[in-house]
Amino acid sequence: MTPRFELYIATRYLLARRRQAFISLISVVSTAGVAVGVMALVIALALMTGMQQELRDRIIGASAHVYVWKLTGGGFDDYREEVRKLSVVPGVIAAAPSILGKAVATAGGGEAFISIKGIDPDLEEEVTEVARSVRHGSLKALYESQEVGLGGVVIGEELALQLGAFVGDVVTVLTPQSSTLSPMGMIPRPRQLTVVGIFSLGLYEYDNAYGFVTIDVAGRLFNKDRVDMMELRVADLDDAPVVARAVPETVGPGYLAEDWSQMNRALFSALRLEKMAISITIGLIMMVAALNIVASLILLVMEKSRDIAILKTMGATSRSIRGIFILQGGIIGLVGTAVGAVCGFAISHFADHYQLIQVPIDVYDIAWVPFTIEFAEFFLVIGAALLICLLATLYPSRQASRLDPAEALRYQ
């Protein structure tokens, strides 16, 4: 028997006939089940991948790829010399200093707890996306001397709304290190900063609670004469762990380095676990569809036992009979997988293009859920669906091939 014959018989069995309408309906339901399972899995993976990549890009845009601390001396004395030393580490393309501290800010009747980061604006521009995210004013304006206050500050967009401050307004900040001794004890000494810029990184954690000042201003606010840490930018983001391990080997054992993935390990581990759980859960839909394929083929074998017996008496081999039912299950799986993959791809593209799923930015750090299809995962889903459907045909096709013609025709 030729494959064309087997394919012809398989397609005829799939077409509805008055006597086998119920079996054909089960085949349609099986096809729809495969399509829904593939579509749901493609959409779920696109959603989780898009969220992971968007959060990663936002986090990396707001911060550095590698962070370096000095274990001795309480910080870095000459940060420009440290920039020169760290720049020779393989893979590093830029380095910048930073001083971090907490403060309470008040302006325009509003107040908020903020994180103040002291930076060198020229070097920071080479390491993070802060300079390119400034919507009003500029990061370079931090260099300009201010008529009022200690210096300039660039604050996040959400923080500016919370404080009611805009470019040119004065923000008063209180830090634990700025307290002065008086007969009444330690009294906080307020410092004034002039808003010279407002940025929007799209990451709620930064837009709602960060302010950038110069290294000198941060040193005076927090009573520090040394830089807390150095931030590095690497040529290839995936090489950040390798660069972090190379820092103490290249510069010296007194340095400690961590890459962005280590700093955000908990977040991305949770996202990967959630992605895996969703994939397994939705994958069960395809397993149910595969069981439907098994049921429809078993019913078809029972219904077509007389036809199978006649085909065998006419010379059809067990291999041909087995091939007929494998092809029938394969057609169901192929059609269902193709429809599901196309629909999943189209829905993901549409949802991403029109930003259909909006989420609270204060919870998820992003305003809408992006959908990103990785073609490796996309074709893996297609391959897995086809494999499951083919495996579902093995038992019914084997039973059909083992049918005894004499037994099948005895009572006909």
Buried (B, 14 or more C-beta within 10 A) or exposed (E): BEEEBBBEBBEEBBEEEEEBEEBBEBBBBBBBBBBBBBBBBBBBBBBBBBBBEBBBBBBBBBBBBBBBBBEEEEBBEEBEEBBEBBEEBEBBEBBBBBBBBBBBBBBBEBBBEBBBBBBBBEBBBBBBBBBEBBEBBBBBBBBEEBEEBBBBBBBBBBBBBBBEBBBEBBBBBBBEBBBEEEEEEEEBEEBBBBBBBBBBBBBBBBBBBBBBBBBBBBBBBBEBEBBBBBBBBBEEBEBBBBBBEBBBEBBEEEBBBBBBBEBBEEBBEEBEEEBEEBBEEBBEBBEEBBEBBBBBBBBBBEBBBBBBBBBBEEEBEBEBBBBBBBBBBBBBBBBBBBBBBBBBBEBBEEBBEEEEBEEEBEEBBBEBBBBBBEEEBBEEBBEBBBEBBBBBBBBBBBBBBEBEBEEBBEEE
